[in-house]
Amino acid sequence: MKKYGWLAGLVALAFAAAPALWAEEGDEGAPAGRGKEEGKPAVRGDARARGEGAVQAGLPREIAQMVEELKVTDEQKKSLNEKVEAKTVALDKWRKDNEAKLKDIQESLKKAQDEMRALTEEQRKTAKAADEEIMGVFTKEQLALWEALKVGKMYQHIGRGEGGGAPLTKEQSDKIQVLCEEAAKELVAAEAATQPSDVAAAKKEVLHKLQKTIYDDVLTADQRDVAPKPQAPRKGRGGGEGGEDE
């Protein structure tokens, strides 16, 4: 998609450029140099009171401020009016000259984006099918044990790096291993005894119980101060389990 990203930005910028610049340069969206009546320049205040070279109300804000504060001459004001009007005319011509080209590019980009979405979806499905084949090599018991061990690994960092706390003892590590193996059996049993739509929620309950047991019964008070606290699975919108609370 990166191949077309810059083109999409160019098209969006091109279509927006002229109207945006008009809004910047003219009062109430009118091009600079155009008053309420065609052919009459828009000026700040009474042109007769301010001089023949009065600055147009449609000048870009910063330029108008420069005119007010830098003591520009009437000749400079007149030149600014002419150049801003020339810019408006040039951009208007550019938009008209390139409108058809830009439309064609935009349509080509939309087609390319649709093709890219289709290719990306095909890639996703290919990767998913391959991942299922890879994970299919493991038994359901091995996969369940791995899910449980990942919970146990949450506490392996204690006492390492900047986290603080005393490292796990061998006895603690052995207890966590046993708890993970027991939880793995519960995971397998939950998957076999639970309706397919409720399997994920049942597994979360098992893993939450494992985490809470490790936290409450295996860790010391000092270790609990630096360890991740168990978070009860929260209810999803549909009444099922919807992940964990923050």
Steps between C-alpha positions, in 0.01 A plus 500: 500500500797727554544500122185708460496690827677805367269515198193490719637788701576693184147458366341601828726803520431598142123496536519689827763753400303751298193529729722518808712770352195697397370482853836620625528783254145629476228622735222242547671261260528746209827522308727787596445816305131429436249717677129446537461642149695343217802699399513715815797432732425414862689737727536554872272788596431789269744500210472876468586548867791254495655592169498355154737217593289365787553133580230254399302335777566171328874493559633200695490577870875513554555724197222731618666521842834576336338779304352647816820481704787549254408844364474386140456764231193549285703363210572183696132466592401528138760241401378261770142534381603422144717202592238342727242540225746343253551208736124445525462508122795262451368248751153519350645427157712218638196339659296522182786373282570199722157410635445216252852362553461506876165324476656225286783458752251485786301225325821306428600531864163369616539199273853441628381528860225244438754264344734552795222421748425177316868402497536583869199288589641213296832537685319496837311183413818332371690587820211383719478166323877454529495589871226246561711235328802594711312499831330177395832320553458540877253294699214673680667409830824669394317811387307516826820466701658778298208733574543430870879535489463845345319606817780357711759686292339828602678460835842390374618863478471555877838593644646572157584837350337809649186324624641429845386231739663171589543251213286188501653213691528155347219386727278782374584423137417132557166591660413722204587217259267262686220757506541558125479128429184473708350803325581346161288197587216732598532682169470176304201393710332841458538483123347154488210570737407854393288623212723637221370854552600486869842338467694829500325623815556167677870507415535855629350393831750216530796724417378770738475246780855383421636855512320576825628181662859579403464856624329415831656166593846486342641851508623674812360835610804682362471320168130583476589869524682483164301223332207550259175483692231256386215668316165324493360439150236764426166442338477577128218692336312185425514373859799271438855554609653799328863494599658638815459824683779749479 
